[in-house]
Amino acid sequence: MTKPPDDGRYPLSEPHESGSLEVGDGHSLYWEVSGNPDGKPAVALHGGPGSGSSPRTRGLFDPERYRVVLFDQRNAGRSTPSATEPVVDLSANTTQHLIADIEALRVHLGIERWLVWGGSWGVTLALAYAQAHPERVTELVLAAVTNGDRRDTDWITRDMGRVFPREWERFRDGVPAADRDGDLSAAYSRLLHDPDPEVRATAARGWCEWEDTHMSLAPDAAPSLSIADPAFQLAFARLVTHYWSHGCFLEEGQVQRDIERLHGIPAVLIHGRYDVSGPLGVAWALHRAWPGSDLVVLDDTGHSGGGMTAAITAATDRFAVGQAE
């Protein structure tokens, strides 16, 4: 199938299956399947945490050769309960819960093994899932590489004040003075669960404005979260701060430490050189320790945009062989 000339994305195929999967703890996941019902299975893990799945993700896969599974992670998108609710309990939302959810969805759909795609936070989740269940993963395609270490989330919430000092001071001053020298993710998380809806909305907007600031150093980088719907801002900010303030529910250095569990799984790591929020060194270290992985460095983009889509579809095209196993 011929791709559009602008960004290399395939035409979006409409879902031919969708549903809601009960996964325990009062959680229900929205899922959908598009593309070829007899094609190579692939699951897409969205970023955030908390952004929810996007229909545009379907365009990263040839709909004639792939059976594409999208779903919304716990409390995100169309999954319930939603993190937009005034009072929401996130205690049953951890990386380990999400890994179990992916497996539950795989079993529910009758898939033996699948390609795993992840973007940003979805990369960390994809790596953790693949390390827990390497026998279920045929290949990995990972864009805007992250590994969930506190060192890297601290880089975003504090160290990048040296790169964007004016914007960071505004971000830091969005929490009470007593919290400004501590864990800013945890401080924002407390505000995002405040009983006062105005306090929650202000904190969500402040968090998303900072997210937009640090996404890229590319000259044409454009904000997206700060202009989003306030309900989306609240859900996104609540889930990101929940994960970051808990070290993404991973041991420090866990992904890199357990990289040998991924040996033998083909992978393409795609990263923008201008991605200041996720320095290239993370992708480089994974690639160096992972035989069989390929690293694609894009010189025209940061966390997204530029040649990112074309690089992703080139990788999924490369792995689009065989039928459902």
N, C-alpha and C positions, 0 to 999 in steps of 0.2 A: 504494500500500500504506500502511496506517495504521501509524504508529510508536507504540511504547509511550509512555505519558504521563510516565514518570519523567525520561528524559534525551534523548529524541528519537532514540534509536538504533534502526535497523531490526533485525528479527529476523535472527539469524545463519543464513545459508545454508551448508550443508556443501559442502566442495570436491567438484567433479566431475572434477577433474584434479589430479594432484600428481606430483612426481618429483624427481629429483636431477640437476643439471646440472654437468658437469665444465667448469671454467673455466680450467684450467691452474694451474701452480705447486703441484700436489697438492691443490687446493681443489675441493670439490663443494658446490653450493648447493641447499638444500631450497627447493622452490617449490610453490605450489598456486594453483588457479584456482577461484573460486566465482561464484555469480550466474548471469546469463543468458549462455549461450555466444555468443549473437548480439548482446549488448549493447555499450554503449560501453566500450572498454578503459580500465582505470585500474590503475596500479601504486602500491602503498603502501610507503613507505620508513620503516622503524622507527627509533626513536631510540636513544640510548646515547652513542656507538656501543656495541653489544654487547647491547642488551636482547632482540633477537630479535623476530620477528613475533608478534602476538597474535591469536587468533581473533576477539576483540572488534572488531578493526579492520574486519572484514567488515561490521559493523553501521553503518559510516559511509557506506555506499553502498546505494542502492535495488537489491535483488537482481533486480528485474524489468527494470531499465534498464541495469545495469552488469555488465561482465565484469571481476571484481576479481582482480588478481594480487597475491599476497603472497609474500615470500621472506625467508629469513634471510641477512643479509650475512655475509661471510667470518668464519669462526671463531665465529659467534654461533648461538644456537638449535640447530636440527637440522642446520646445515651442518657439514661436516667439512673439516679437523680442528677439534676444539673447543678453545676457549681454556681449557676446564676441565682439559685434559690437563696432567699434571705438568710436562712440557717441551713447549712449543709455540713455533714460529717464526712471528713476526708480520711478518717482513720483506716478505712479499708481500701485505700488507694495508695499502693506502693508499687515499686518496680516488680516485686515478686508476685503481687496480684495481677499485674498486667501480663507478665510472662505466662501465668496460669490461664489468663483469659485468651491469649493467642492460641495456646494449645487447645482450649475448649472449643474455640471457633474452628480450628483445623479439623478436629474430630467431628464436630457438628456438620461440616461441609463434606466430610468423607474424603479429605485430601491426605495422602500419605506423606508427601514431601513438597516443599514449595520454595521458590525464590523469595527472598526477603529484601524489600526496599525500605530504606529509612532516610528521612531528612532531618538534620539538626538533632533535637532531642530524640527523634525517631531512630537516629543512628545509635545512640547509647542503648536504647531499648532493643534494637535489632541485634547489637553485639551481645547484650546480656541474654537475650532469648537464644541466640545461636550457641552461646557457650553452655547454656543449660540443656539445650536439645539439638546438638550438632547433627544428629542422625535425621532430623526433620528438615534440614536446610540444604537446598541444592546449590545455591549461589547467593551472594550478597551484593547489592548495589547501594552504596552509601554516599550521600551528598551532604556537604557542610558538616564535616566529621567532628563529633563530640564524644567524650567518654564518661561524663558525669562526675569527674573528680571535683572535690571542693576547691582544689587549687585553681581550677578553671572557672568555677562560678565566683570565687573570690576575685579573680582577675576581672570579671565582668562588673561585679557590684562595687569594687573598691579600687583596684589598681588602674582601671581605665580612666579614673579621674585625672590622671596625668596626661591623657590624650584629649579628653573633652572636659576641661576643668570647670567651665561655666555651667554646662549641662549637668555635670556630676554633682556640683554643689546644690543645684536645685533639687536633684534626685535625693541626695542625702538629707536635705532640709525638709523633705516630705515626711520624715518620721520625727517623733519627739526627741528633744535634745539629749535626753538620757540614753537613747538607743543609737545615737549616731556613730559611736565608736565600736559598736558590736556588730552582730550579724544583721545586715540590712535586709536580707531576704526574710528573716524571721520577724523583724520589726514591721515590715510591710505586710506580712501575713497576718499579724495581729490586727492591723488597721483594716485589712480586707474582710475581717470577720467581726468588725465592730458593730454594735447594735444600731448605730446611726447610719442610715443609708447614704447621707452626704459624705460622711467620713470614708465609707467604702468606695464610693464613686470617685472621690478625690484621689485616694490612694491608687485605685486602678488606673486612672488617667496618668498619674505621675509615673507609675511603673512602666506603662506602655510607651510613654514619651521617651523614657530612658532606653527602652528596648529599641525603639526606632533610631535613636542616636547612635548606638554602638553596633548596628548591623553591618556597617561597611565603611571603608574609607574611599570607595570608588566615587569619582566625581559625579556620576549620574544616579547615585543611590537615592531612592525615594522612600519616605515613611509610609507605613501601612497600618500599624496597630493604633497609632494615636488618633486616626480618623475613623476607626472602626466603631461599630455599635457599642454603646456603653455596657450592654449586657455581655457582649463578647469580651470586652476589656476586663470585666469583673471575673468572668470564668477563667480566662487566660491567666490573669495575674494571680488569682487564688491558687491555681494548680502549679504554676511555675514556682511561686514562693514556697508552696508546700513541699515540693520536691527539692528545691535548692537548699532550703533550711534544714532538710534531713539528709543532705549529702547524696541526693537521688536514691536513697535507700540501698546504696552500694558501699562496700568497703573501699577506702581510699586506695586507688591504684588497682582495683579489682579487674577491670577490663584488660589492662595491659598485663597484669600478672597471669591471667588465665588465657592468654592469647593462643597458647598451644592447643587448646580445645578447638580452635578454628583452623588449624593446619589441615590442608586437604580440601577446604571449601574455597572454590574460586571466588574472588571478590574484586570489585572496582571501587576505589575510594576517590571521590571527586571533591575538590576543595578550591575555593577562590582565594587568590593571593591577597586580595584586599579585605578579607574577612578578619577584621580586628577583634570581633567578639569571640571568635574561635580561631586562635592562631594556628597557622599551618603546621607548627611543630607537633600538634596532637596527631594529625593525619600521618605525618612523616614517621613518628615513632611507631605507630601501629603498622604501617607499611613495612618498615625495616624489620619488625619482629614477626611478620606474617608471610611466610613463603607462599607464593601463589597469588598474592594480592598485587593489583596494579594501582598506582597512584596517578591521577590526572589532576594537574595543577592548572587552573584557569587564570590567565593574566588579565582578564577583562571584567572581573566581578568580585563581589564580597561574599556575603552569606547566601545570596541568591541573585538571580538576574544574569545578564550577560549571556555567556555560552553554557550556563548550567543545564538548561533543559536539553539542549542538543547533546551534551556530554552524557546525560542520564539515558536518553533514548538510544544513543550509540551503545551504551553498556547493556541495556535490556535487549536490544537487537542482537548483540553478540551472544547472549545466553538463550535466545529464543529458539531452542532446538528441542525436538522430541515432543511428546504428548504427555498428558497427565499420567503420573506413575501410579 
